[in-house]
Amino acid sequence: MELMLEQKEAKNRNLNEQMSSYLIAMDSIYTLSSYDRKEDIINHTKEFFAMMCLPENLCYFEAHNTKAQSCMHLTDFQRKEVIAFLKSNEYYKIAPSKKSFCFKLTLQDGDEGIFVLENITYQNRLHEFLNLTLSIRSVLTLILENIARQDELVTSHNLLADANDMLKVINKILRHDLANNLGAIKMSLEMNETRPNPKYIQISKKAVDRSFEKINDMKGLENIISTGKNLDCYEVKEIIEKIAGTDIEMDISIDGRCKVLADNALSSVFENIIKNAIAHGKANKMKIKMEPSGKYCHISIEDNGTGIPDKIKTKIFKEGFTEGGYSNSGLGLYISKKVIERYGGHIAVKDNTPHGAKFILDIPSTK
């Protein structure tokens, strides 16, 4: 009789523990559904498993970073076991000791994350925890997929807005800048007919040159609209070497190398920065350094020119900016900024030492 009561009490305890675990899991799922950032989701998931399983060691790393410090010192799993699991088609793996397990999660960027839980406190409930884990994993997958779709919608909306801005600028160039240049050419040619003078021919030539610059600007704007849908792997050093091998009047040195996710508009970014240094900074030497930095390729472009005044540093990337020696700079740096931002990167400028300008670019790199 006492044995039956003990068995019944044990069964009730197990049921209560299971109910408690499921309630915690449901509450966790509800909380997870409110997040819209991968980092928040990962952190909350770690907190949930730490509370539910009480492992001696809990770590998380992603497939692109198998040397994550948080998982360098495994106690129950062997590191090679976890790496092999990462490459397999399995969703979870139980350690030979039956005291630990790990599971895999597909992230919205196509990468995979691995949670490793070693020496859990309630080892007799391992399979119960695994069932909960697989349920949580399914919910996490749906949440991350939803975030990815939202990100795609935001990206599409931003691309559409950028394209609309570019079309407005192209329209402005066609209706205003090119029309003005054509008017100047027509007037100077008419004046030369009635009163021949070499200066009128010179005015026409300058207007033609300005028109070609505007046409090149429009090509750059077209690059922003028509490319960027499918980014590919580009070797930055090769692109710059190709530009340096043209008729650019600049002594360019290149240090380091890295690969970035970009398209054929990337070369126009470096061309614009180099030509800007020559035309407005009066530079004749340039040093370009690049190195991988986390998920980015960090690029610094230093010249020995006159530099860029502090009061216009934040303005030179704006469309239509005209001031001082930069009044004829066209849309080059504006286009460069738009291209880099479309890649998910950043561009900035500051003073070089002892003089000149230093452009800093961070472009998402390939894994």
N, C-alpha and C positions, 0 to 999 in steps of 0.2 A: 504493500500500500504506500509506504513511504517512498519507495523507488518510483512508483507511478507519479506521485506528487512532485518529486524532484525532476522527473523527466518532463512533466507538464510545465513546471516553472522554468526549466531550461528552454523549452520550446517557446514559451511566452516571452522570455528574455530575447531569444533570437528574433522573434517577430517584432518586438519593440525596437530592437537595434536596427533591423531592416527598415522598419517604418521611419525611424529617425534618419537613416541614411537617405531614403527616398525623399523625405521632406526637405532635407538639406540640399539634395540634388535639384529638386524642383525650384527651390528658392534661388539657387545658384543659376539655373537656366533662365529664370525670370530676370535676374540681374544682368546676365550676359547679353540678353536680347536688347538691353538699353545702350550698349556700347557701340561706338562706330569707329574705334581705332583698334588695330591688331594688338598693339602693346598692352592696352587696357584689358583686352580679352585674355591674353596670355597670362598676365599678372593675376587676374581673378581666378583663372583656372588653376594656377599653382596654389593659390590660397585655399581653394576648395579641396584639392587633393591632399594638401598638407593637413587640413582639419579633419577630413574624412578617414584617411588611411594612416595618419600619424607615422610617416616613414622616417627612418634615421637620416636618409639622404634623399633630397628631391632636386632634380636639376632639369633644365630645358636648354636645348640648342637647336639650331636650324641647319639644314643640309649644306648650305653654302659655308658654314662655319663649324666644322666638326672638331675644331680645336678650342671651342669655347671654354673659358676658364672654369665656368660653373660645373662642367662635367669632366674635368681633367682627373679627378680623383674618385673613381668608382670603387665601391667596396665589395659588392656582391656580383654584379655583372663584370665581365671582362670587356674592355673597350672595343676589342675587335668584334665581339658579339653584337654590340650596339650598332657598329658601322655596317656589319653584315645585314642586320635587321633593316637598317635604313635603306639598303639597296634592294631589299626583297619586296614582294607584293603583299606581305602580311600587314595587318593593322596593329597587332599587338604581339608581345613576346613575354613569356614567363621564364624567369631565371631557373636554372636546374635546381637551385635550393628550395624553390617554391615560396620564397620569402619576398621576392621582388618581381616587378613587371615594368614594362615600358610600352608606350603606345605612340602611334604616328598620327600626325594631323596635317592635312593638305591646306596650305595657306593660299590667300587670294592672288599672290603674285606667282603662283606655280611652284614655289619652294615648298619644302616640307619641314615641319617642326617635330621634335621628339621629346616627350616627357619621360623621364626615368625616375621611378620610385623604388628605393632599395630598403629592404628590411622593414616592411610595414609592421605595425604593432599587432594588428588582429590578423595573423596569418591564416587562421582557420576560416576567415571570411574572404579569402583571396578571390574565389570565383564570383562571389556576390559583388565585390568591388569591380571585377572585370566587366560584369554585365552592366553595371552603372556607367563604367568608363566608356563602353561602346555606345551607350545611349547619349552620354554627354558629347562624345566625339561626333556623332551624327548631327546633333544640334549645333555644335561649333562649326562644322562644315557648312551647314545652311546659313549660319550667321555671317561667316566669312565670305561665302558666295554672294550674299546680299550686299555686303559692304563693297565687294568688287564691282557689282553691277552699278551701285550708286556712284562709285568712283568713275566708272566708264561714262555714266550720264553726265557727271560734272565735267569730265574731260571733254566730252563731245560738245557740251554747252560752251565751254571755254574756247574750244577750237572754232566753233561757229561765230562766237563773239569776236575772236581775233581776225577771222576771215572777213567779217563785216567791217572791222576797223581798217583792214588792209585795203578793201575795196574803196572805202571812203578816201583813203590817202591816194590811191591810184587815180581816182576820179579827180581829186584836187590837182594832181600833177598834170593830168591831161587837160583839164579845163583852165588851169591858172598858169602853172610854170611853163609848160610847153607852148601855150598860147602866147604868153609874154615873149618868149624867146623867138617864136615865129614872127611876132609883130616887130621885134627889134631887127631881125634879119631883113624883113620886107622894107622897113623904113630906111635902114642904112643903105640897102641896094638902090632904092629909089633916089636917095640923096646923092649917091655916087654917080648915078646916071646924069643928073642935072649939074652936079659940081664934083667931078672926079677927085677923089682924095683917098690915099692908102688907109687912112684911119677908119673910113667907113667899111672897108673890106675887113679890117682887123676886128671891128665891132661885130660884123657878121660871123667871123670865124669863132669868136668867143661865145657868141650865142649858140652856134652849132655845137661847140664843145659842151656847153652847159646842158644842151638838149640830150646829148649822148649820155652825160652823167645821170640825167633824170631817167632815161630809158633803162640804164643799168640798175638804177634804184628800183624801177618797176619790176625788173627781172628778179631782184632780191625779194621784193614783196610777193611776187608770184611763187617763189620758193616756199615762203611761209604758208601760203594757202594750199598749194598743191602737194607738198611733201609732209612727212611726219606721221603718216598713218601707220607705216610699217618701218620701225627703226631697226637698224642693223648694226653689226659690229664694225667699228672703224678704228684703225691705228692712227692716233693723233700725230705721231712723229712723221709718218709717211705723208700725211696731208700737208703739214707745214713744209717739209722738204720739197714737195712738189711746187708749192707757192714760191719758196726761196729760189728755186731753180729757174723761175721766169725772169722777166726784165725788171724785177723789183730792185731799186737802188738802195739796198740795205744789207749790212753785214749781220747775218742772223746765225746765232749759235743755239743749238738744241741739246738739252740735257735731260735724260730719262726717257721713259716711254710708258704708255698705258693705252688701253682700248676702251672706247666709249660706245654707248648706244646712241646713234645719230642717223642722219641721212645726208644726201649730197649738198644740203645747204650749209653744212659745217664749214666747208672751205671758205665760203663767203664771210663767215664770222672772223676768221683769222686774216683774210685779205683786207677787210674793213679796218681792223685794228692796226695792221701794218701800214696801210696806206694813210690812215689818220695820223700815225706817228711821223710819217715822212712829210705830209702836206702841212700839218698844223703844229707839230712838235719839232719840226726841222731835225729829226733824229737820223743818224746814219748807222747806228749800231743797236742791236736788239738781242736780248738774252731770254730764251724761253725754257722754263723748267716745268717738268710734269712728274707726278708720282701718284700711285693709288692712295686714296685716303678714305677708308671705310667703304661705303657703297659708291663713292665718287672718284673721279679722276681730278686731282687738284692741279691746275695749270696757272703759272704766273708768267706774264709777258712784260719784261722790263725794257725800257728804251733810254737812250742818253740825250733825249731832246729837251725842250724847254719846259715840258710838263703841262699840266692842266690846272688853271687857277682854282682855288678852293670854292669860290663862289659859283662855279659852273659845273663842278664835279657831279652833282646830283641831277643836272639838267641835260648833259650831253647825250643821254640815252632816250630823251623825249623826242617824239615826232615833231618836226617843224622848228626845232631849237635853232635860234640864230643869235649869236652874240660875239662881238669882236672878231678875232681871227677864225672863229668857227662859223661865220655867217654862210660860208659856201660848203659846209661839210656834208650837205646832202642828208640822206637817211641812213647812212652806213651803220652808225652805232645803234640807232633805233632798231634797225633790222637785226643786228647782232644780238641785242638783248632779247628780242622776241623769239629768235631761233633757239637760244640757250634755254629760255623759259619753257618753250614748247617741249624740249627734251627733259624737263623736270630739273633743270640746273639753275645756276645763279651766275651773275657777272657783276663786278664792281671795279672801281678804279681808285687808286690812291697815289701819293707821291712816291717816286723812286729815290733811292739814295746813291750818289749825292744830288742828282737832279734827273729830271725826266718823269715819265709816267709809268705806273705799274698796274696793268690790268690783271684781275684775278678771276679765273673761271673755275667753277665746280660743275662737272658734267657727270651724270650717272654712268658708271662703268659697267662692263660686262663681268659676269661671275667667273 
